[in-house]
Amino acid sequence: MFDFAFWLLSYVIPFLAVLTVIVFVHEMGHYLVARWNGVAIQTFSVGFGPELIGWDDKHGTRWRISAIPLGGYVRFVGDMNAASVPDNEALANVDPELAPRLFANKNVWQRIAVVAAGPIANVILTFVILYVLLLGYGRYTIPPVIGEVVAASVAEAAGLEAGDTVVSVDGYAVHGFDDFQRFIATAPQRPVSIVVERGGADQTIELTPEAVEVQDRFGNNQRIGRIGVSRNVDQADVSLYRPGPIEAIGMTVEEIRFIVQRTGAFLGDFFVGRGDVEQLGGPVKVAKVSGEVATLGIIALINLTALLSLNIGIFNLLPVPMLDGGHLLYYLVEAVRGRPLSMKVQEIGFRFGFALVLALMVFTLFNDTLFAYLRTLG
């Protein structure tokens, strides 16, 4: 009984807290832009399955908390399901007074705005969290000066030297040595361009970090990039940097750009054979990570919420029917053609998208469970 309570408090509750916030913000983006465009909304649900708690607002929308807290949806009047697939029979028999308020009858740019609003809301959430944390807590940094270059390492072969001050990596400004480590660690076996200051002049060095397996503080295996540089840190080297409100905007935007770029590169690795399936995570892995991060404190959990929100926003923009990106692809084609794709083509796409998303969910769940089991075997 104690073990179950510990598992519930340590993993399930932090995971559900993080997921609920992200889903609510995502669906609220859809909801608000739909309302602004006069769309009739049938349901706003956090979770799937049977309703646990629900109420109707004055606009006729049913707000509900459902039994399976692994997502959510906004369902418009005239939709066949929560994926916003139009119900042709319902559209044909709709009350003429209601017809102008149906999502399917809005112009293509209004529909694009409604669909894009969900992922955009996730990006906004990420920006707000990272910006507030940066302003409120600042950043502890140490000078980005290389202290030692390991013999026969990637760094030595590329020409890096002790005493070099790192200016940027792949165009991202390096504010401290921790930035330099993070930019390299997230690029295993991917070419990077490093600008260093040496003797008062900037030099550009190209290299490819080697991929190594390391364990984090929780015993999880991580595949990271390493080039073979280090730096000794004295207490006097550590300083707290607090950017102003304007500078913090630029730093936050750059951080989001970095996460998006590295996420895209991570996904791209699987198309060129560099991907590591163990790094892919589904609900089980996210729950585990949420629980582990929760032990570091509420600020760490809030930061994780920001990162997951951005990644969910990116994932939803993939051009796969059933996801927001699939809807956007249909509407962009409609905008170019001047007329929508046939319902048959759209239905085939939705079925394909459903099968693909379901397969990905099953694979990540199996992947989570398999590697968790293998780790128990030592």
C-alpha positions in Angstrom: 0.0 0.0 0.0 2.9 2.4 0.9 4.6 1.6 -2.4 1.4 2.4 -4.4 1.0 5.7 -2.5 4.6 6.6 -3.2 4.2 5.8 -6.9 1.0 7.8 -7.1 2.5 10.9 -5.4 5.9 10.7 -7.0 5.0 9.9 -10.6 1.3 10.0 -11.5 0.3 13.3 -9.8 3.2 15.4 -11.2 2.7 13.9 -14.6 -1.1 14.6 -14.6 -0.5 18.1 -13.3 2.0 18.9 -16.1 -0.2 17.3 -18.8 -3.4 18.9 -17.6 -1.9 22.4 -17.8 -0.4 21.8 -21.3 -3.6 20.3 -22.7 -5.8 23.0 -21.1 -3.7 25.8 -22.6 -3.6 24.1 -26.0 -7.3 23.5 -26.2 -8.0 27.0 -24.8 -6.1 28.4 -27.8 -8.5 26.6 -30.2 -11.5 27.6 -28.1 -10.7 31.4 -27.8 -9.9 31.9 -31.5 -13.0 29.8 -32.4 -15.2 32.0 -30.2 -13.6 35.2 -31.7 -14.6 33.9 -35.1 -18.2 33.1 -34.1 -17.9 29.3 -34.2 -20.5 27.3 -32.3 -18.6 25.1 -29.8 -20.2 21.9 -28.5 -17.7 20.6 -26.0 -14.5 21.6 -24.2 -13.0 18.5 -22.6 -9.9 17.9 -20.5 -9.4 14.2 -20.9 -11.2 11.5 -23.0 -13.8 8.9 -22.2 -16.8 9.2 -19.8 -17.5 12.5 -18.2 -16.6 12.8 -14.5 -17.6 16.5 -14.0 -19.4 18.8 -16.4 -21.4 21.9 -16.8 -23.0 24.0 -19.6 -22.1 27.7 -20.1 -24.4 30.4 -21.4 -23.1 29.9 -25.0 -24.2 26.2 -25.0 -20.7 24.7 -24.6 -20.4 21.7 -22.4 -17.3 21.9 -20.2 -16.2 18.6 -18.9 -13.4 16.7 -17.1 -13.2 13.2 -18.5 -12.1 9.9 -17.0 -8.9 9.4 -19.1 -6.6 12.3 -18.4 -4.2 11.8 -21.3 -5.3 14.6 -23.6 -8.3 16.7 -24.4 -10.3 18.3 -27.2 -12.6 21.1 -28.4 -15.5 19.7 -30.4 -17.4 22.1 -32.7 -21.1 21.8 -33.5 -21.3 19.8 -36.7 -18.2 17.7 -36.1 -18.4 13.9 -36.3 -15.8 13.4 -33.6 -13.2 15.2 -31.4 -10.8 15.3 -34.3 -13.0 17.9 -36.1 -14.0 15.6 -38.9 -17.1 17.1 -40.4 -20.4 15.2 -40.0 -21.9 15.5 -43.5 -25.4 14.4 -42.3 -25.4 16.9 -39.5 -24.2 19.7 -41.8 -27.0 18.9 -44.4 -29.7 19.0 -41.8 -28.5 21.9 -39.7 -30.8 24.8 -38.6 -30.3 27.6 -41.2 -29.8 30.1 -38.3 -27.0 28.0 -36.9 -25.3 27.2 -40.3 -23.2 30.4 -40.4 -21.7 29.5 -37.0 -20.5 26.1 -38.0 -16.7 25.6 -38.2 -17.0 23.9 -41.6 -18.8 26.9 -43.0 -16.2 29.4 -41.9 -13.8 30.7 -44.6 -10.5 28.9 -44.9 -8.4 31.6 -43.2 -10.7 31.5 -40.2 -10.3 27.7 -40.0 -6.6 28.0 -40.3 -6.5 30.5 -37.5 -8.6 28.3 -35.2 -6.4 25.2 -35.9 -3.1 27.0 -35.6 -4.2 28.6 -32.3 -3.6 25.4 -30.3 0.1 25.0 -31.0 0.6 28.8 -30.9 -0.9 28.7 -27.4 1.7 26.1 -26.4 4.5 28.3 -27.7 3.1 31.3 -25.8 3.0 29.2 -22.6 6.6 28.2 -23.1 7.6 31.8 -23.7 5.8 33.1 -20.6 7.2 30.4 -18.3 10.8 30.8 -19.5 10.6 34.6 -19.6 9.2 34.8 -16.0 11.8 32.4 -14.7 14.6 34.3 -16.4 13.4 37.6 -15.0 12.6 36.3 -11.6 15.6 34.1 -10.9 18.2 35.2 -13.5 21.0 32.7 -14.5 24.0 31.5 -12.7 26.9 31.5 -15.2 30.6 31.0 -15.4 32.8 32.5 -18.1 32.7 30.4 -21.4 36.5 29.9 -21.4 37.9 26.5 -22.2 40.2 25.3 -19.4 41.6 22.1 -20.8 41.4 20.2 -24.1 41.7 16.4 -23.8 44.4 14.8 -25.9 43.3 12.9 -29.0 39.8 14.3 -28.6 37.4 15.8 -31.2 38.2 19.3 -29.8 42.0 18.9 -30.2 41.6 17.5 -33.7 39.4 20.5 -34.7 41.9 23.0 -33.3 40.3 24.2 -30.0 42.8 25.4 -27.4 42.8 26.1 -23.7 42.1 29.7 -23.1 39.7 30.0 -26.0 36.5 32.0 -25.2 33.5 30.5 -26.8 31.3 33.2 -28.5 28.6 31.1 -30.2 27.6 27.6 -31.3 25.6 27.3 -34.5 24.7 30.9 -34.3 23.4 30.7 -30.7 25.1 33.1 -28.3 27.0 31.5 -25.5 26.5 33.4 -22.3 28.3 30.9 -20.0 30.2 27.6 -20.1 27.0 25.8 -19.3 25.5 27.1 -22.6 28.5 25.7 -24.4 28.1 22.3 -22.8 24.4 22.2 -23.5 24.8 23.2 -27.2 27.4 20.4 -27.7 25.5 17.8 -25.6 22.4 18.2 -27.8 24.3 17.6 -31.0 25.6 14.0 -31.0 27.1 13.1 -34.3 25.8 16.3 -35.9 28.2 19.0 -37.3 28.4 22.2 -35.4 30.0 25.5 -36.0 31.8 27.1 -33.0 33.0 30.7 -33.0 35.8 31.3 -30.4 37.8 34.4 -29.5 41.5 33.8 -29.5 44.1 36.5 -29.3 41.5 39.3 -29.7 40.2 37.8 -33.0 37.2 35.5 -33.7 37.8 32.1 -35.3 35.3 29.7 -36.6 35.8 26.0 -36.0 33.8 23.2 -37.5 33.5 19.8 -35.7 31.2 16.9 -35.1 30.7 15.8 -31.4 31.0 12.1 -30.8 28.0 10.3 -29.3 28.5 8.9 -25.8 26.1 7.2 -23.3 26.0 8.7 -19.9 23.7 8.4 -16.9 21.9 11.3 -15.3 21.4 11.7 -11.6 18.4 9.5 -11.7 20.2 6.6 -13.4 18.6 7.2 -16.9 20.8 6.5 -19.9 21.2 9.6 -22.1 22.9 9.8 -25.5 24.8 13.1 -25.7 27.5 14.8 -27.7 31.0 15.3 -26.4 34.1 16.9 -27.8 36.6 16.6 -25.0 36.9 20.0 -23.2 36.6 20.9 -19.6 36.9 23.7 -17.2 37.7 23.9 -13.4 35.2 26.1 -11.6 36.0 28.2 -8.5 33.3 29.9 -6.5 34.6 33.2 -7.6 33.9 32.2 -11.2 30.2 31.9 -10.6 28.0 34.9 -11.1 24.3 35.6 -11.2 23.2 37.3 -14.4 19.9 39.2 -14.4 18.9 40.5 -17.8 16.6 43.4 -18.2 13.0 42.9 -19.4 13.9 43.7 -23.1 17.1 41.6 -23.2 15.2 38.7 -21.5 12.7 38.7 -24.5 15.6 38.1 -26.9 17.2 35.5 -24.7 13.8 33.7 -24.3 13.1 33.8 -28.0 16.6 32.4 -28.7 16.1 29.6 -26.2 12.8 28.6 -27.9 14.5 28.7 -31.3 17.2 26.5 -30.0 14.7 23.9 -28.6 12.8 23.9 -31.8 15.9 23.4 -33.9 17.3 20.7 -31.7 13.9 18.9 -31.6 13.8 19.0 -35.4 17.3 17.7 -35.6 16.5 14.9 -33.1 13.6 13.8 -35.2 15.7 14.1 -38.4 18.3 11.7 -36.9 15.8 8.8 -37.3 15.6 9.4 -41.1 19.4 9.2 -41.5 20.0 6.2 -39.2 21.5 8.1 -36.2 18.4 8.0 -34.0 18.3 6.0 -30.8 14.9 4.5 -30.1 15.6 4.5 -26.4 15.4 8.3 -26.4 11.9 8.2 -27.7 9.3 8.6 -24.8 5.6 8.0 -24.4 3.3 8.5 -21.4 5.3 6.2 -19.2 8.6 7.9 -19.8 7.0 11.4 -19.5 5.4 10.3 -16.2 8.8 9.0 -15.0 10.6 12.2 -16.0 7.9 14.3 -14.4 8.2 12.5 -11.1 12.0 12.7 -11.1 12.0 16.4 -11.9 9.4 17.0 -9.2 11.9 15.8 -6.7 14.1 18.8 -7.7 11.5 21.3 -6.7 8.5 23.2 -8.2 10.7 25.4 -10.3 12.2 22.4 -12.1 8.7 21.0 -12.7 7.5 24.3 -14.1 10.5 24.4 -16.4 9.7 20.9 -17.6 6.1 22.0 -18.3 7.5 24.8 -20.6 9.7 22.3 -22.5 6.9 19.7 -22.9 4.5 22.4 -23.9 6.7 23.5 -26.7 7.4 19.9 -27.9 3.7 19.1 -27.9 3.1 22.2 -29.9 5.7 21.2 -32.4 4.4 17.6 -32.6 0.9 18.8 -33.3 2.2 20.8 -36.3 3.4 17.7 -38.0 1.5 17.4 -41.4 -0.3 14.2 -40.2 -4.1 14.0 -40.5 -5.7 13.8 -37.0 -3.1 16.3 -35.8 -3.4 20.1 -36.1 -0.7 20.1 -38.8 -2.8 17.7 -40.9 -5.8 20.0 -40.7 -3.6 22.9 -41.6 -2.2 21.0 -44.6 -5.8 20.4 -45.9 -6.8 24.1 -45.4 -3.6 25.4 -47.1 -4.3 23.1 -50.1 -7.8 24.5 -50.1 -6.5 28.0 -50.0 -4.3 27.4 -53.0 -6.8 25.4 -55.0 -9.8 27.6 -54.2 -11.8 24.6 -53.1 -11.4 21.9 -50.5 -10.2 18.4 -51.1 -13.0 15.9 -51.6 -14.4 14.3 -48.5 -13.2 10.9 -49.7 -9.6 12.1 -49.9 -9.9 13.8 -46.5 -11.5 10.6 -44.9 -8.6 8.5 -46.3 -6.1 10.9 -44.8 -7.8 10.9 -41.4 -7.8 7.1 -41.3 -4.1 7.0 -42.3 -3.4 9.7 -39.7 -5.3 7.9 -37.0 -3.4 4.6 -37.8 -0.1 6.5 -37.7 -0.7 8.3 -34.4 -2.1 5.1 -32.8 1.0 3.1 -34.0 3.3 5.8 -32.6 1.5 5.7 -29.3 1.7 1.9 -29.1 5.4 2.0 -30.1 6.4 4.6 -27.5 4.4 2.8 -24.8 6.1 -0.5 -25.7 9.4 1.3 -25.9 9.0 2.8 -22.4 7.9 -0.5 -20.9 10.6 -2.6 -22.7 13.6 -0.4 -21.7 12.2 0.0 -18.2 12.0 -3.8 -17.9 15.5 -4.3 -19.3 16.9 -1.8 -16.8 15.4 -3.9 -14.0 17.5 -6.8 -15.3 20.6 -4.8 -14.8 
